[in-house]
Amino acid sequence: MGSYHGKFSFDAFSHKKGVLYRSFAGDSSTRYPPYTPEKERLLKALMSGNILGIILALIGWSKD
């Protein structure tokens, strides 16, 4: 009965949640919609690991 005061009350009647703390310092707008053809080309090159494709997508050229 006596442990429902202060922090113990908060802990007893709260639900624990997982929280992710991260910085937006290295975040890129490429990850978010709208996905233009240039963004899609860059993302496909990044996922395939194609270094030449990544460089070409970054400078705006197409290797097609």
C-alpha positions in Angstrom: 0.0 0.0 0.0 2.7 2.5 0.9 4.7 2.1 -2.3 2.4 4.1 -4.6 4.0 7.5 -4.1 6.5 9.3 -6.3 8.6 7.3 -8.7 7.2 4.0 -7.5 3.7 5.1 -8.4 4.8 6.2 -11.9 6.6 2.9 -12.4 3.7 0.9 -11.2 1.1 2.5 -13.5 3.3 3.0 -16.6 3.9 0.8 -19.6 7.5 0.3 -20.6 8.3 1.1 -24.3 11.3 0.6 -26.4 12.7 3.9 -27.5 15.3 4.5 -30.2 17.5 7.5 -29.8 19.3 8.6 -33.0 20.7 11.7 -34.6 19.5 13.2 -37.9 23.0 14.5 -38.7 23.8 11.9 -41.3 20.2 11.6 -42.6 19.6 12.0 -46.4 16.5 13.2 -48.2 17.1 10.3 -50.6 15.4 7.9 -48.2 12.1 9.7 -48.2 9.4 10.1 -50.8 8.7 11.5 -53.4 11.0 9.1 -55.3 12.2 10.7 -58.5 13.9 8.7 -61.2 17.3 10.1 -60.0 16.6 9.0 -56.4 15.5 5.5 -57.6 18.7 5.2 -59.7 20.9 6.1 -56.7 19.0 3.7 -54.4 19.2 0.8 -56.8 23.0 1.4 -57.3 23.4 1.6 -53.5 21.5 -1.7 -52.9 23.4 -3.5 -55.6 26.8 -2.2 -54.5 27.6 -0.9 -57.9 30.3 1.7 -57.3 30.3 3.1 -60.8 26.5 3.3 -60.7 26.6 5.2 -57.4 29.1 7.7 -58.8 27.1 8.2 -62.0 23.9 8.7 -60.1 25.5 11.2 -57.7 26.7 13.4 -60.6 23.5 13.0 -62.5 24.6 10.8 -65.4 23.0 7.5 -66.5 25.0 4.5 -67.7 22.0 3.2 -69.7 
